[in-house]
Amino acid sequence: MKNKNKPLPVGIIYSVLLCAVYLACLCEQIIAEVHQLNHDAPKEIVSGIYLWTDTCNVYILKSGENALLIDFGDGSVLAALRKIGVKKIDWILFTHHHREQCQGIGKADFGDYSPKIAVPEKEREFFEEPLKFRKIKVSLNDPYTVYGSSYLRVPIQPIKTEKTLKDGDTFQWHEYQIKCVHMPGNSPGAMTYLIKSQSNKLVAFSGDLILNGALMHNWFDSEWDYGFGEGIRTLLNSVQKLVDLNPDLILPSHSDIIEEPRQQLMLYRDKIKHAELLYLRGYDVSNSAPFQDKVSKPTSVTNIASVTPHIFKLKRDNFYPNFSLILSKTGKALVVDCGLLSESLLDTVLDGLKANYGLQKIDAVVITHMHGDHFLEVPYL
């Protein structure tokens, strides 16, 4: 009988991979052509400010034949600038580091445009050293991660920057004074840029702080601490800051422009408040181990509690390691999770279980999921 699980020949696998790469390149070319068909030229929103949409909204400030871009998207904007009389791009200002804002930089042929790049000061590393935040081998203490899982979406390749912008800076470009306001939440160092338009309207380029319809761009970019709400509270504070600035027009990175922003901002603020309350519900009665667990009882082994006569767990005030042990009558044990605790503590606990409860051998460890606080000490165990 033939083996039905015989692996595919290497040649077939190689051919499939080549086809996949070819199709990806073809799709990219088709998308670029669709951009040019659907967007004859950037759309003028207010006098001197234009909109181009691809992977994000790219905004163009125009002064004579010169332009300043806010975000860059996939770079398809370059082919359209001459249609509005732009011959030189002086600057590209990024609101934040997310890949859809800047992915075209590495492959763009700027030709005579030769722009300089400015980014929020708190995100410079994300642009210039992206691989620093995309490690193959992670640890619990890596910055901008939730137990080793990054909540940044950095560019694929480093992007050289000429200038960083701080909260409160004013960036002068031709007749425009661009006020820089730090508004994190969707991204750790995100910036909102404000200008007075030629018609004296206060215009806010808000990145992904808010979408038209009082909507959040996505939840995951604001999940910074595994469910304790730091990113959500930061986003809420930034939304309130924009409410206080009271812009006449908001130009977001995604979605349509927001023409009556105050009403939407206040609705959005209230929605985030409500979401935060729902998200953190119950934390007030589970902020320490005694409240969190009212079933287990202390044992003669320090830091060990018994849930039943055969199930043990680590427990003390304000101490939350993931470690449980199921002990059989024969002295053999099954451990469920083992992470976020010191090796010396683990040694002490196991010695105590041997001496007081007859632990002889751990047969196996069950890991419930891939977060580091559930498995990092398994190799030691």
VOBA-1610 file (N, C-alpha, C; in pm, whole numbers, padded with zeros to 5 digits, always signed):
BEGIN
Met+00085-00120+00000Met+00000+00000+00000Met+00088+00124+00000Lys+00052+00220-00086Lys+00135+00341-00097Lys+00114+00432+00023Asn+00219+00502+00056Asn+00212+00598+00167Asn+00139+00724+00122Lys+00020+00748+00181Lys-00059+00865+00142Lys+00001+00994+00192Asn+00090+00985+00289Asn+00149+01106+00349Asn+00287+01137+00292Lys+00317+01085+00174Lys+00447+01109+00113Lys+00466+01258+00089Pro+00578+01317+00132Pro+00598+01462+00115Pro+00609+01501-00031Leu+00569+01625-00059Leu+00579+01677-00196Leu+00725+01692-00235Pro+00757+01669-00362Pro+00895+01693-00409Pro+00936+01838-00389Val+01065+01857-00362Val+01117+01992-00339Val+01090+02083-00459Gly+01100+02028-00580Gly+01079+02108-00700Gly+00940+02167-00707Ile+00838+02089-00666Ile+00700+02138-00667Ile+00684+02249-00564Ile+00739+02227-00445Ile+00730+02330-00340Ile+00796+02459-00387Tyr+00913+02447-00449Tyr+00985+02564-00498Tyr+00902+02637-00604Ser+00839+02561-00693Ser+00757+02622-00799Ser+00638+02696-00741Val+00575+02636-00639Val+00461+02700-00574Val+00503+02831-00509Leu+00619+02830-00442Leu+00669+02952-00378Leu+00697+03060-00481Leu+00758+03022-00594Leu+00785+03119-00701Leu+00656+03179-00754Cys+00554+03095-00773Cys+00424+03143-00820Cys+00363+03241-00720Ala+00377+03209-00590Ala+00322+03297-00487Ala+00389+03434-00490Val+00523+03434-00505Val+00596+03561-00513Val+00554+03639-00637Tyr+00541+03569-00750Tyr+00500+03634-00875Tyr+00361+03696-00861Leu+00268+03620-00803Leu+00132+03672-00786Leu+00129+03792-00692Ala+00212+03788-00587Ala+00218+03902-00495Ala+00266+04027-00567Cys+00370+04012-00650Cys+00422+04126-00728Cys+00318+04176-00827Leu+00247+04082-00891Leu+00144+04119-00988Leu+00031+04195-00921Cys-00010+04147-00804Cys-00116+04216-00729Cys-00075+04357-00692Glu+00051+04372-00651Glu+00102+04505-00615Glu+00096+04599-00735Gln+00134+04546-00853Gln+00130+04628-00974Gln-00013+04666-01009Ile-00106+04570-00997Ile-00247+04597-01028Ile-00303+04703-00934Ile-00269+04691-00804Ile-00316+04791-00707Ile-00266+04929-00744Ala-00138+04938-00782Ala-00082+05068-00821Ala-00155+05125-00942Glu-00189+05037-01039Glu-00260+05084-01158Glu-00402+05128-01124Val-00466+05055-01032Val-00600+05095-00989Val-00597+05231-00923His-00493+05256-00841His-00478+05389-00780His-00480+05496-00887Gln-00403+05475-00992Gln-00390+05578-01095Gln-00520+05594-01173Leu-00596+05482-01189Leu-00724+05491-01260Leu-00829+05563-01176Asn-00829+05531-01045Asn-00934+05584-00959Asn-00902+05723-00905His-00776+05762-00908His-00736+05891-00854His-00659+05967-00961Asp-00730+06043-01041Asp-00660+06120-01144Asp-00562+06217-01081Ala-00603+06276-00972Ala-00518+06372-00901Ala-00563+06377-00756Pro-00476+06417-00666Pro-00519+06434-00528Pro-00636+06532-00519Lys-00724+06505-00423Lys-00845+06586-00407Lys-00817+06702-00311Glu-00855+06823-00351Glu-00837+06940-00264Glu-00950+06942-00161Ile-00912+06940-00033Ile-01010+06938+00076Ile-01049+07080+00115Val-00948+07157+00149Val-00963+07301+00169Val-00850+07365+00090Ser-00855+07493+00074Ser-00757+07560-00011Ser-00614+07529+00034Gly-00536+07469-00056Gly-00395+07440-00029Gly-00368+07307+00038Ile-00473+07231+00072Ile-00456+07100+00137Ile-00526+06994+00054Tyr-00450+06890+00017Tyr-00501+06786-00072Tyr-00497+06650-00003Leu-00581+06558-00052Leu-00589+06423+00002Leu-00561+06320-00108Trp-00474+06224-00075Trp-00449+06107-00159Trp-00464+05984-00071Thr-00538+05883-00118Thr-00565+05765-00036Thr-00507+05640-00099Asp-00425+05568-00022Asp-00382+05433-00061Asp-00386+05345+00064Thr-00272+05302+00118Thr-00276+05223+00241Thr-00313+05308+00362Cys-00302+05437+00347Cys-00352+05532+00446Cys-00385+05661+00373Asn-00444+05754+00442Asn-00464+05887+00384Asn-00333+05965+00388Val-00292+06014+00273Val-00174+06099+00263Val-00223+06241+00237Tyr-00180+06334+00322Tyr-00223+06473+00307Tyr-00108+06556+00251Ile-00142+06644+00159Ile-00044+06725+00087Ile-00071+06872+00116Leu+00026+06937+00180Leu+00022+07083+00193Leu+00102+07140+00077Lys+00041+07232+00006Lys+00103+07284-00115Lys+00128+07434-00101Ser+00249+07474-00136Ser+00284+07616-00139Ser+00361+07641-00268Gly+00295+07702-00364Gly+00356+07718-00497Gly+00380+07582-00559Glu+00506+07557-00597Glu+00541+07427-00657Glu+00600+07330-00555Asn+00598+07371-00428Asn+00654+07288-00321Asn+00543+07221-00241Ala+00578+07107-00182Ala+00479+07033-00102Ala+00542+06979+00024Leu+00458+06962+00125Leu+00491+06889+00247Leu+00385+06780+00260Leu+00428+06657+00279Leu+00336+06545+00294Leu+00323+06507+00441Ile+00202+06474+00481Ile+00180+06417+00613Ile+00142+06271+00593Asp+00234+06182+00631Asp+00233+06039+00604Asp+00256+06012+00456Phe+00283+05885+00423Phe+00330+05855+00287Phe+00262+05734+00224Gly+00204+05646+00305Gly+00136+05530+00250Gly+00227+05441+00169Asp+00174+05391+00055Asp+00254+05299-00027Asp+00339+05371-00132Gly+00335+05503-00133Gly+00419+05580-00224Gly+00354+05614-00356Ser+00232+05566-00381Ser+00167+05593-00509Ser+00136+05741-00529Val+00141+05818-00421Val+00116+05962-00432Val+00218+06031-00523Leu+00338+05975-00532Leu+00443+06041-00611Leu+00402+06060-00757Ala+00332+05960-00812Ala+00293+05967-00953Ala+00184+06070-00978Ala+00120+06117-00871Ala+00006+06208-00887Ala+00039+06354-00855Leu+00154+06378-00793Leu+00182+06514-00746Leu+00194+06615-00859Arg+00251+06576-00970Arg+00268+06672-01080Arg+00133+06718-01135Lys+00029+06638-01114Lys-00104+06675-01162Lys-00161+06794-01087Ile-00103+06824-00970Ile-00146+06945-00898Ile-00032+07048-00894Gly+00065+07030-00981Gly+00170+07132-00997Gly+00285+07125-00900Val+00302+07011-00831Val+00412+06997-00735Val+00538+06950-00807Lys+00648+07022-00785Lys+00776+06985-00845Lys+00880+06943-00741Lys+00852+06974-00614Lys+00948+06938-00509Lys+00873+06906-00380Ile+00913+06797-00315Ile+00864+06765-00180Ile+00972+06806-00082Asp+00941+06903+00001Asp+01040+06949+00099Asp+01051+06852+00217Trp+00934+06811+00269Trp+00932+06728+00390Trp+00821+06624+00382Ile+00845+06512+00452Ile+00738+06418+00486Ile+00734+06412+00638Leu+00620+06447+00696Leu+00600+06439+00841Leu+00513+06317+00871Phe+00561+06231+00959Phe+00482+06114+00995Phe+00410+06137+01127Thr+00282+06098+01130Thr+00206+06107+01254Thr+00245+05996+01352His+00280+05879+01297His+00323+05766+01381His+00389+05661+01292His+00436+05554+01355His+00527+05460+01287His+00458+05346+01214His+00329+05326+01228His+00266+05205+01175His+00298+05184+01027Arg+00315+05059+00992Arg+00371+05025+00860Arg+00290+05082+00745Glu+00158+05088+00760Glu+00077+05139+00648Glu+00098+05288+00624Gln+00157+05356+00723Gln+00186+05499+00706Gln+00312+05522+00622Cys+00403+05423+00621Cys+00537+05451+00569Cys+00594+05342+00480Gln+00516+05241+00444Gln+00573+05125+00378Gln+00628+05155+00239Gly+00585+05266+00178Gly+00635+05300+00045Gly+00772+05364+00043Ile+00822+05405+00160Ile+00949+05479+00164Ile+01064+05397+00107Gly+01073+05271+00144Gly+01187+05189+00104Gly+01196+05161-00045Lys+01083+05163-00114Lys+01084+05128-00256Lys+01056+05248-00346Ala+01034+05365-00288Ala+00995+05482-00368Ala+01113+05536-00449Asp+01085+05576-00570Asp+01182+05646-00653Asp+01148+05795-00647Phe+01216+05865-00558Phe+01183+06005-00535Phe+01232+06097-00647Gly+01328+06052-00724Gly+01377+06134-00834Gly+01423+06271-00786Asp+01367+06376-00845Asp+01404+06513-00809Asp+01334+06562-00683Tyr+01241+06484-00630Tyr+01165+06532-00514Tyr+01252+06543-00389Ser+01333+06441-00361Ser+01431+06437-00251Ser+01381+06498-00120Pro+01276+06443-00060Pro+01224+06500+00064Pro+01308+06464+00186Lys+01299+06547+00288Lys+01351+06514+00421Lys+01237+06453+00501Ile+01274+06380+00606Ile+01173+06308+00684Ile+01180+06351+00829Ala+01064+06382+00885Ala+01052+06417+01027Ala+00953+06322+01093Val+00984+06280+01215Val+00901+06183+01286Val+00884+06228+01431Pro+00782+06177+01500Pro+00770+06206+01643Pro+00895+06160+01718Glu+00942+06244+01807Glu+01067+06213+01879Glu+01059+06080+01953Lys+00944+06051+02012Lys+00929+05929+02091Lys+00923+05803+02004Glu+00918+05820+01871Glu+00911+05703+01783Glu+01029+05695+01687Arg+01129+05776+01707Arg+01243+05775+01614Arg+01305+05636+01602Glu+01323+05569+01715Glu+01383+05435+01712Glu+01300+05338+01628Phe+01168+05354+01633Phe+01082+05262+01558Phe+01108+05273+01408Phe+01138+05395+01362Phe+01166+05417+01220Phe+01309+05374+01185Glu+01404+05410+01269Glu+01545+05392+01233Glu+01600+05254+01271Glu+01543+05191+01372Glu+01592+05059+01417Glu+01476+04961+01434Pro+01400+04935+01329Pro+01280+04852+01346Pro+01306+04711+01395Leu+01420+04651+01355Leu+01447+04513+01396Leu+01472+04501+01546Lys+01504+04611+01609Lys+01521+04612+01754Lys+01390+04575+01824Phe+01278+04599+01753Phe+01146+04575+01812Phe+01074+04458+01745Arg+01150+04379+01669Arg+01094+04258+01607Arg+01193+04143+01627Lys+01214+04105+01753Lys+01313+04003+01784Lys+01260+03863+01753Ile+01350+03777+01709Ile+01315+03637+01692Ile+01308+03569+01829Lys+01406+03602+01913Lys+01407+03546+02049Lys+01366+03656+02146Val+01248+03645+02204Val+01194+03751+02288Val+01211+03717+02436Ser+01194+03819+02519Ser+01193+03799+02664Ser+01083+03884+02723Leu+01049+03858+02848Leu+00938+03928+02912Leu+00964+04077+02926Asn+01091+04116+02934Asn+01124+04256+02960Asn+01147+04338+02834Asp+01123+04282+02717Asp+01141+04359+02594Asp+01045+04478+02593Pro+01094+04598+02557Pro+01006+04715+02557Pro+00898+04704+02450Tyr+00784+04764+02479Tyr+00670+04769+02386Tyr+00620+04630+02349Thr+00620+04542+02448Thr+00564+04409+02426Thr+00471+04374+02541Val+00381+04282+02515Val+00298+04222+02618Val+00347+04079+02637Tyr+00428+04059+02741Tyr+00489+03928+02765Tyr+00559+03875+02641Gly+00634+03962+02576Gly+00715+03921+02462Gly+00649+03942+02327Ser+00519+03967+02324Ser+00448+03989+02198Ser+00438+04139+02171Ser+00499+04185+02060Ser+00508+04329+02034Ser+00374+04388+01995Tyr+00345+04509+02046Tyr+00226+04580+01998Tyr+00265+04696+01906Leu+00389+04696+01858Leu+00431+04791+01755Leu+00412+04727+01617Arg+00397+04811+01515Arg+00393+04762+01377Arg+00494+04844+01297Val+00620+04813+01320Val+00731+04893+01267Val+00751+04866+01118Pro+00819+04959+01048Pro+00848+04936+00906Pro+00937+04814+00885Ile+00933+04761+00762Ile+01012+04643+00729Ile+01161+04676+00728Gln+01195+04793+00674Gln+01334+04836+00664Gln+01353+04967+00740Pro+01475+04995+00786Pro+01501+05122+00854Pro+01470+05242+00764Ile+01421+05348+00825Ile+01392+05472+00754Ile+01475+05583+00818Lys+01561+05644+00741Lys+01647+05751+00791Lys+01564+05877+00814Thr+01584+05940+00928Thr+01510+06061+00960Thr+01606+06179+00975Glu+01559+06295+00934Glu+01640+06417+00945Glu+01602+06502+01065Lys+01482+06480+01120Lys+01437+06567+01229Lys+01336+06491+01315Thr+01338+06519+01445Thr+01234+06467+01533Thr+01152+06583+01587Leu+01027+06555+01615Leu+00933+06658+01659Leu+00883+06624+01799Lys+00890+06722+01888Lys+00850+06704+02027Lys+00715+06770+02051Asp+00652+06728+02160Asp+00527+06790+02203Asp+00550+06939+02226Gly+00467+07022+02164Gly+00478+07167+02179Gly+00563+07236+02075Asp+00634+07158+01992Asp+00714+07220+01884Asp+00624+07289+01782Thr+00680+07391+01719Thr+00616+07453+01603Thr+00709+07435+01484Phe+00659+07370+01381Phe+00736+07341+01261Phe+00694+07441+01154Gln+00785+07529+01117Gln+00754+07632+01017Gln+00788+07581+00877Trp+00689+07585+00790Trp+00711+07548+00650Trp+00634+07647+00562His+00711+07729+00487His+00652+07835+00405His+00553+07915+00491Glu+00428+07929+00446Glu+00334+08012+00521Glu+00265+07936+00635Tyr+00297+07808+00649Tyr+00228+07726+00750Tyr+00310+07713+00878Gln+00245+07738+00991Gln+00301+07706+01122Gln+00232+07578+01170Ile+00308+07472+01180Ile+00251+07342+01215Ile+00279+07316+01363Lys+00173+07310+01442Lys+00187+07286+01585Lys+00187+07135+01609Cys+00285+07088+01687Cys+00302+06945+01712Cys+00252+06912+01853Val+00155+06821+01862Val+00097+06785+01991Val+00105+06633+02009His+00171+06592+02115His+00188+06449+02146His+00052+06391+02185Met+00002+06294+02107Met-00127+06233+02135Met-00117+06081+02121Pro-00052+06016+02216Pro-00037+05870+02209Pro-00168+05798+02241Gly-00166+05670+02222Gly-00283+05587+02252Gly-00299+05480+02147Asn-00313+05522+02022Asn-00310+05425+01912Asn-00168+05378+01887Ser-00073+05462+01921Ser+00069+05433+01907Ser+00140+05503+02023Pro+00249+05447+02076Pro+00309+05504+02197Pro+00359+05647+02184Gly+00401+05688+02063Gly+00456+05823+02049Gly+00385+05905+01944Ala+00260+05874+01916Ala+00188+05937+01805Ala+00177+06089+01823Met+00172+06158+01711Met+00166+06304+01708Met+00047+06349+01625Thr-00020+06453+01673Thr-00121+06522+01593Thr-00062+06656+01551Tyr-00080+06691+01425Tyr-00030+06818+01371Tyr-00149+06911+01346Leu-00135+07035+01392Leu-00242+07133+01374Leu-00192+07253+01296Ile-00275+07299+01202Ile-00242+07420+01126Ile-00366+07506+01112Lys-00344+07632+01082Lys-00454+07720+01040Lys-00456+07719+00888Ser-00571+07683+00831Ser-00582+07680+00685Ser-00590+07821+00630Gln-00587+07833+00498Gln-00595+07964+00434Gln-00729+08031+00462Ser-00831+07951+00494Ser-00962+08007+00530Ser-00977+08023+00681Asn-00863+08014+00754Asn-00857+08036+00898Asn-00926+07927+00981Lys-00938+07808+00924Lys-00990+07695+01000Lys-00875+07624+01070Leu-00900+07577+01194Leu-00801+07497+01265Leu-00817+07352+01220Val-00714+07302+01153Val-00717+07168+01095Val-00623+07077+01173Ala-00673+06959+01212Ala-00593+06861+01287Ala-00567+06738+01201Phe-00439+06707+01180Phe-00399+06582+01116Phe-00375+06483+01230Ser-00471+06396+01254Ser-00478+06323+01381Ser-00425+06180+01376Gly-00367+06137+01263Gly-00320+05998+01256Gly-00435+05902+01277Asp-00415+05803+01363Asp-00520+05704+01390Asp-00584+05723+01527Leu-00584+05846+01576Leu-00648+05873+01704Leu-00798+05845+01699Ile-00863+05881+01588Ile-01007+05865+01573Ile-01039+05846+01425Leu-01144+05771+01397Leu-01196+05757+01261Leu-01331+05825+01252Asn-01368+05864+01133Asn-01501+05923+01113Asn-01608+05826+01161Gly-01708+05881+01232Gly-01810+05798+01294Gly-01782+05771+01440Ala-01685+05844+01497Ala-01645+05825+01638Ala-01600+05681+01663Leu-01516+05631+01572Leu-01471+05493+01578Leu-01321+05483+01608Met-01282+05369+01667Met-01142+05336+01692Met-01085+05268+01568His-00959+05297+01536His-00897+05232+01419His-00890+05082+01441Asn-00828+05039+01549Asn-00840+04900+01593Asn-00806+04892+01741Trp-00846+04782+01802Trp-00826+04765+01946Trp-00682+04728+01979Phe-00620+04649+01892Phe-00495+04583+01928Phe-00379+04681+01945Asp-00380+04792+01870Asp-00271+04889+01882Asp-00271+04957+02018Ser-00382+04950+02089Ser-00392+05014+02221Ser-00388+04913+02335Glu-00360+04788+02305Glu-00349+04685+02409Glu-00202+04674+02450Trp-00166+04749+02554Trp-00026+04765+02592Trp+00016+04682+02713Asp-00078+04631+02790Asp-00037+04570+02917Asp-00123+04450+02957Tyr-00173+04380+02857Tyr-00241+04253+02882Tyr-00366+04271+02967Gly-00442+04374+02935Gly-00573+04384+02996Gly-00587+04477+03114Phe-00487+04559+03142Phe-00498+04651+03255Phe-00528+04795+03212Gly-00542+04818+03082Gly-00600+04942+03033Gly-00506+05060+03013Glu-00374+05039+03018Glu-00283+05154+03004Glu-00301+05222+02869Gly-00305+05145+02761Gly-00319+05203+02628Gly-00452+05272+02610Ile-00559+05213+02665Ile-00693+05271+02651Ile-00701+05402+02728Arg-00645+05407+02848Arg-00646+05533+02925Arg-00563+05640+02854Thr-00451+05598+02796Thr-00367+05694+02722Thr-00443+05749+02603Leu-00512+05663+02531Leu-00594+05707+02417Leu-00703+05803+02463Leu-00766+05772+02573Leu-00872+05857+02627Leu-00819+05996+02660Asn-00703+06003+02724Asn-00644+06133+02757Asn-00613+06214+02632Ser-00566+06147+02527Ser-00533+06218+02403Ser-00659+06269+02335Val-00765+06190+02339Val-00892+06236+02280Val-00942+06360+02354Gln-00931+06360+02487Gln-00973+06478+02563Gln-00887+06599+02527Lys-00759+06576+02505Lys-00670+06685+02465Lys-00716+06747+02334Leu-00758+06662+02239Leu-00805+06714+02111Leu-00941+06782+02126Val-01025+06733+02216Val-01151+06803+02246Val-01122+06945+02291Asp-01024+06959+02381Asp-00990+07091+02435Asp-00932+07184+02329Leu-00862+07129+02231Leu-00806+07212+02123Leu-00913+07257+02025Asn-01024+07184+02019Asn-01144+07223+01945Asn-01116+07255+01797Pro-01063+07158+01721Pro-01036+07184+01578Pro-01166+07198+01499Asp-01157+07267+01386Asp-01272+07282+01297Asp-01285+07164+01201Leu-01173+07095+01179Leu-01171+06986+01082Leu-01065+06885+01127Ile-01100+06757+01124Ile-01003+06652+01157Ile-00977+06570+01031Leu-00848+06552+01002Leu-00807+06473+00886Leu-00737+06347+00938Pro-00810+06235+00947Pro-00754+06111+01002Pro-00672+06033+00900Ser-00595+05938+00949Ser-00514+05854+00859Ser-00597+05751+00785His-00710+05713+00842His-00801+05620+00776His-00943+05673+00793Ser-01028+05645+00700Ser-01168+05689+00696Ser-01180+05826+00630Asp-01304+05869+00612Asp-01332+06001+00557Asp-01292+06109+00657Ile-01281+06233+00607Ile-01248+06344+00696Ile-01366+06369+00790Ile-01338+06431+00903Ile-01439+06456+01006Ile-01471+06605+01006Glu-01588+06639+00958Glu-01622+06779+00934Glu-01689+06846+01053Glu-01745+06771+01145Glu-01802+06828+01268Glu-01738+06755+01386Pro-01613+06786+01411Pro-01534+06701+01501Pro-01574+06705+01648Arg-01620+06817+01698Arg-01643+06825+01842Arg-01746+06722+01889Gln-01855+06714+01816Gln-01960+06619+01853Gln-01906+06475+01848Gln-01830+06444+01743Gln-01775+06309+01731Gln-01670+06280+01839Leu-01586+06378+01867Leu-01483+06358+01969Leu-01544+06330+02106Met-01649+06403+02140Met-01712+06384+02271Met-01782+06249+02278Leu-01846+06209+02168Leu-01908+06077+02164Leu-01802+05967+02175Tyr-01694+05984+02103Tyr-01584+05887+02105Tyr-01523+05877+02245Arg-01502+05992+02307Arg-01449+05995+02444Arg-01538+05914+02538Asp-01670+05935+02528Asp-01763+05865+02617Asp-01766+05715+02587Lys-01752+05678+02461Lys-01748+05536+02424Lys-01623+05468+02482Ile-01510+05538+02477Ile-01387+05480+02533Ile-01399+05466+02685Lys-01458+05567+02751Lys-01479+05558+02896Lys-01561+05434+02931His-01668+05415+02856His-01757+05300+02881His-01683+05169+02856Ala-01607+05165+02747Ala-01531+05044+02715Ala-01430+05013+02824Glu-01366+05117+02877Glu-01267+05096+02984Glu-01332+05035+03107Leu-01450+05085+03144Leu-01519+05031+03261Leu-01555+04884+03242Leu-01600+04850+03123Leu-01634+04710+03095Leu-01509+04623+03094Tyr-01403+04677+03038Tyr-01279+04600+03021Tyr-01214+04568+03155Leu-01220+04663+03247Leu-01152+04647+03376Leu-01247+04600+03485Arg-01367+04560+03448Arg-01468+04520+03545Arg-01418+04403+03629Gly-01431+04417+03761Gly-01390+04310+03850Gly-01252+04327+03909Tyr-01171+04417+03854Tyr-01034+04432+03905Tyr-01032+04487+04047Asp-01136+04560+04085Asp-01137+04618+04220Asp-01148+04511+04328Val-01196+04391+04295Val-01205+04286+04396Val-01106+04173+04369Ser-01016+04194+04275Ser-00918+04087+04247Ser-00778+04143+04235Asn-00748+04248+04311Asn-00617+04309+04297Asn-00513+04249+04390Ser-00546+04144+04459Ser-00445+04071+04535Ser-00489+03925+04547Ala-00394+03839+04577Ala-00422+03695+04575Ala-00536+03653+04668Pro-00548+03706+04792Pro-00658+03661+04878Pro-00796+03687+04818Phe-00812+03801+04749Phe-00940+03830+04686Phe-00958+03749+04558Gln-00849+03728+04490Gln-00855+03659+04362Gln-00897+03513+04380Asp-00858+03453+04487Asp-00880+03310+04508Asp-00930+03289+04651Lys-01058+03254+04666Lys-01116+03234+04799Lys-01136+03086+04829Val-01075+02999+04748Val-01095+02855+04762Val-00976+02787+04828Ser-00855+02820+04781Ser-00736+02749+04830Ser-00703+02786+04974Lys-00635+02693+05041Lys-00600+02710+05182Lys-00448+02702+05199Pro-00393+02773+05297Pro-00248+02767+05322Pro-00205+02624+05358Thr-00078+02595+05329Thr-00021+02465+05366Thr+00103+02488+05452Ser+00165+02380+05491Ser+00288+02391+05570Ser+00408+02434+05485Val+00390+02439+05353Val+00496+02483+05263Val+00474+02631+05230Thr+00573+02714+05260Thr+00561+02858+05236Thr+00532+02885+05088Asn+00436+02974+05065Asn+00394+03017+04931Asn+00312+02914+04854Ile+00282+02800+04916Ile+00201+02698+04850Ile+00066+02687+04921Ala-00042+02687+04840Ala-00177+02666+04891Ala-00236+02542+04826Ser-00331+02478+04896Ser-00396+02360+04839Ser-00538+02397+04796Val-00571+02361+04674Val-00707+02382+04622Val-00793+02263+04662Thr-00738+02144+04648Thr-00795+02018+04698Thr-00679+01942+04760Pro-00703+01827+04822Pro-00590+01752+04879Pro-00483+01712+04778His-00514+01717+04649His-00416+01675+04549His-00379+01785+04449Ile-00434+01904+04465Ile-00403+02015+04372Ile-00343+02130+04451Phe-00223+02173+04410Phe-00150+02278+04480Phe-00121+02394+04384Lys-00107+02512+04440Lys-00074+02631+04359Lys+00012+02725+04441Leu+00085+02811+04372Leu+00160+02917+04439Leu+00064+03029+04477Lys+00081+03083+04597Lys-00009+03190+04641Lys+00051+03266+04757Arg+00053+03398+04742Arg+00075+03489+04854Arg+00024+03626+04811Asp+00020+03721+04901Asp-00034+03853+04868Asp+00042+03917+04752Asn-00034+03972+04658Asn+00023+04046+04545Asn+00132+03967+04471Phe+00104+03842+04446Phe+00201+03751+04383Phe+00122+03660+04289Tyr+00155+03667+04161Tyr+00069+03599+04064Tyr+00146+03509+03966Pro+00232+03423+04012Pro+00299+03333+03917Pro+00202+03226+03869Asn+00227+03176+03750Asn+00143+03070+03695Asn+00212+02936+03718Phe+00166+02866+03819Phe+00224+02736+03853Phe+00122+02659+03936Ser+00080+02544+03885Ser-00007+02454+03961Ser+00049+02313+03950Leu+00022+02232+04052Leu+00076+02096+04055Leu-00034+02000+04101Ile-00056+01895+04021Ile-00152+01790+04056Ile-00071+01669+04103Leu-00093+01629+04228Leu-00010+01525+04291Leu-00091+01397+04309Ser-00040+01287+04256Ser-00108+01158+04270Ser-00074+01092+04403Lys-00147+00985+04435Lys-00121+00913+04560Lys+00016+00846+04559Thr+00069+00821+04438Thr+00199+00753+04427Thr+00317+00850+04439Gly+00288+00980+04447Gly+00395+01078+04455Gly+00436+01136+04321Lys+00377+01086+04212Lys+00405+01142+04080Lys+00314+01262+04056Ala+00365+01358+03977Ala+00293+01484+03964Ala+00285+01529+03818Leu+00182+01609+03792Leu+00164+01679+03665Leu+00162+01828+03697Val+00248+01906+03631Val+00252+02051+03651Val+00177+02120+03537Val+00098+02221+03572Val+00028+02302+03472Val+00087+02442+03477Asp+00159+02479+03372Asp+00226+02609+03357Asp+00339+02626+03458Cys+00439+02700+03415Cys+00552+02730+03504Cys+00625+02851+03448Gly+00591+02968+03499Gly+00653+03090+03449Gly+00639+03205+03545Leu+00723+03307+03524Leu+00720+03431+03602Leu+00748+03408+03750Leu+00846+03325+03778Leu+00891+03305+03915Leu+01039+03272+03913Ser+01105+03295+04025Ser+01250+03273+04029Ser+01280+03124+04044Glu+01396+03085+03996Glu+01437+02944+04006Glu+01461+02904+04151Ser+01510+02998+04231Ser+01534+02966+04372Ser+01402+02940+04445Leu+01299+03017+04411Leu+01167+02994+04471Leu+01112+02858+04428Leu+01130+02826+04302Leu+01083+02697+04251Leu+01151+02582+04325Asp+01283+02594+04345Asp+01357+02491+04420Asp+01301+02475+04561Thr+01277+02587+04628Thr+01228+02584+04767Thr+01091+02518+04775Val+01004+02556+04681Val+00868+02502+04679Val+00869+02351+04655Leu+00948+02306+04558Leu+00952+02163+04526Leu+01013+02082+04641Asp+01115+02138+04705Asp+01174+02071+04823Asp+01069+02056+04933Gly+00989+02163+04952Gly+00884+02158+05054Gly+00777+02056+05023Leu+00739+02045+04896Leu+00639+01946+04857Leu+00693+01803+04870Lys+00822+01787+04846Lys+00884+01654+04866Lys+00881+01616+05014Ala+00921+01709+05098Ala+00935+01680+05241Ala+00801+01664+05311Asn+00701+01740+05269Asn+00575+01745+05343Asn+00459+01670+05278Tyr+00465+01650+05146Tyr+00350+01589+05078Tyr+00388+01469+04993Gly+00513+01428+04997Gly+00552+01304+04930Gly+00575+01315+04780Leu+00599+01434+04731Leu+00631+01449+04588Leu+00759+01372+04556Gln+00752+01286+04454Gln+00870+01208+04414Gln+00920+01245+04275Lys+00828+01272+04184Lys+00869+01292+04045Lys+00763+01372+03971Ile+00809+01461+03883Ile+00717+01531+03792Ile+00722+01459+03658Asp+00611+01399+03619Asp+00607+01322+03494Asp+00597+01411+03371Ala+00521+01521+03380Ala+00497+01603+03260Ala+00454+01743+03301Val+00466+01833+03206Val+00420+01971+03223Val+00321+02002+03111Val+00208+02057+03146Val+00110+02103+03047Val+00119+02255+03040Ile+00141+02309+02921Ile+00147+02454+02902Ile+00015+02498+02839Thr-00055+02588+02906Thr-00189+02625+02858Thr-00184+02710+02732His-00083+02798+02719His-00070+02880+02598His+00069+02941+02593Met+00096+03020+02487Met+00234+03057+02453Met+00287+03181+02524His+00213+03247+02609His+00267+03365+02677His+00379+03324+02772Gly+00484+03405+02772Gly+00604+03369+02846Gly+00583+03347+02994Asp+00487+03418+03054Asp+00465+03402+03198Asp+00401+03267+03232His+00374+03186+03130His+00318+03053+03153His+00417+02940+03123Phe+00534+02974+03066Phe+00621+02862+03029Phe+00771+02887+03043Leu+00815+03010+03074Leu+00958+03039+03066Leu+01044+02955+03161Glu+00988+02908+03271Glu+01068+02828+03365Glu+01052+02677+03342Val+00979+02640+03237Val+00964+02496+03209Val+01098+02429+03180Pro+01187+02489+03099Pro+01317+02423+03077Pro+01393+02397+03206Tyr+01387+02493+03299Tyr+01456+02473+03427Tyr+01389+02360+03506Leu+01257+02360+03504Leu+01184+02256+03577Leu+01222+02118+03525
//
